[in-house]
Amino acid sequence: MNYFPLIPTGEFIPQDNPHAVSVSLPFFQDIIDYEEEKPALLQQMRSGYPRFFVNGFVKQIILKFREENVISPEFEIFVLPNERILKIIENKILQPLDYSEKWGLFFVKIDKKDKIFKALKKIIRNIGAIVSSRRAEDLLYDKNWIGNRFEEEIITENAPNKIKNSLAKAYGCKPSDVLLANSGTNAVFAAIETILRLQNKSKNGKIVQLGWLYLDSQEIIQNYDSECYVQLNAHDKNALENYLENNYQNLSCVVTEVITNPSLQCVDLPWLRELCLKYHLPLIVDSTLGTPYLVDVLPYCDVAVESLTKFASGNADVLMGAVIVNPSFERGKAFLQTSEDFLILPYQRDVERLAFEISGYENRVKQAAENAHQLYEFLKKQDFTAKIYAVQEGKSRENYKKIAKTSIPGVPLLGLVFKGNIRAYYDMLPFAKGPSLGTEFTLAMAYVYLAHYDLLQTEAGIDYLEKNDLNPNLLRISVGAEPIEEILKAFKNL
């Protein structure tokens, strides 16, 4: 059996699935061409990460709207899921938008030369304000614009409750403490916005970011206040303690990831919890990489968020997120009520798909984590290895043990820096290659090139990355649940 077939450039990951949230970029030049928006490459792309790439079904809806309203190509059309999110975006950009309601959706028209165009595009992405591919598909089908819908396994009976019950059991809370969002990014956005609103009477909105977080999480934080405190080294306890001691009266919350993406640092979470309690600061923890089956985070934070798109789905074919509220959070009831103003509820068919997939979550993630640890032990001994990013490394190892739920020493994610040119190694590896993580199949990504290509274009940007221990040549490996012998063989053949 060929566990790692070559997926052509621009094709869906997973293959032949129009709801895929990843795209195949099997050769390093594909990444460069994508980042530099080379027309030949862009024309090949049938898929992409949804907040950066418009799904094919959604494109068809936008095209129908353009044709009906005879809209010139000089205008960009953004389609939003509801009016409430439209109003949130208008409040963010401080001006009304030119929009039309059609088919239950809200279409925003904006001149690409407008001074707010780039800001608007970024805000939509950061909020997760996108329309579900399944919702677009259903609309096309109901209007007889397509002949059939993609067939997939789903659970229709009590689908939202099945997801909430699974997550509640894993996190150690009640199903009513679990809120669902249309994406992990929207879950992060809603959690932060809700905390800021609850803290508004006595705080001014400054946020503490601990660790190098996922791109959109960082941008969400930085959009609030340029003076938000960003500490990229999650292990520097003295720096954080000193800052909080001197500034806690002007802060609203602390945000971190357990484990951080992509540097795979694990903060001393029990220590951080006590520090936040000392200064009465709510703590938000993104538990996507740790997962509720590998680490115990909820006792050590007020609110946990998770991108269910990743390990909970395991198939990279549905967008969804969750907000999980600690039952002991003193403002928990107010949080649950207020967060409804910022959450984008997931589409029913997305819920039904995830309800089917989530039943395999625990076994899938534990098998992948065990594989990742064996791969870690193997890579440490290889001549081609210059550096490994892993939670098993340095101070993270002991911090991880404090919250680990299993005897498995790590999570299903590794970062690898090769001795020599990443391009050659990248091209030789047979795994699926593209954005996202958490799939049951191994998925590799040249993280810095895809997430921070702009920083690689200047000496200052490269220096910034290196000062923060993020090697430009980092290959992030989301280890799958394939037979470990097959995964190791791929590296033995380099």
Secondary structure, 3 states (H helix, E strand, C coil): CCCCCCCCCCCEECCCCCCCCEECCCCHHHHHHHHCCCHHHHHHCCCCCCCCCCCHHHHHHHHHHHHHHCCCCCEEEEEECCHHHHHHHHHHHCCCCCEEEECCEEEEEEECCCCCHHHHHHHHHHHCCCCCHHHHHHHHHHCCCCCCCCCCCCCCCCHHHHHHHHHHHHHCCCHHHEEEECCHHHHHHHHHHHHHHHHCCCCCCEEEEECCCCHHHHHHHHHHCCCCEEECCCCCHHHHHHHHHHHHHHEEEEEEECCCCCCCCCCCHHHHHHHHHHCCCCEEEECCCCHHHHECCHHHCCEEEEECCCCCCCCCCCCCEEEEECCCCCCHHHHHHHHHHCCCCCCHHHHHHHHHHHHHHHHHHHHHHHHHHHHHHHHCCCCCEEEEECCCCHHHHHHHHHHECCCCCCCCEEEEEECCCHHHHHHHCCCEECCCCCCCCCEEEEHHHHHCHHHHHCHHHHHHHHHCCCCCCCEEEECCCCCHHHHHHHHHCC
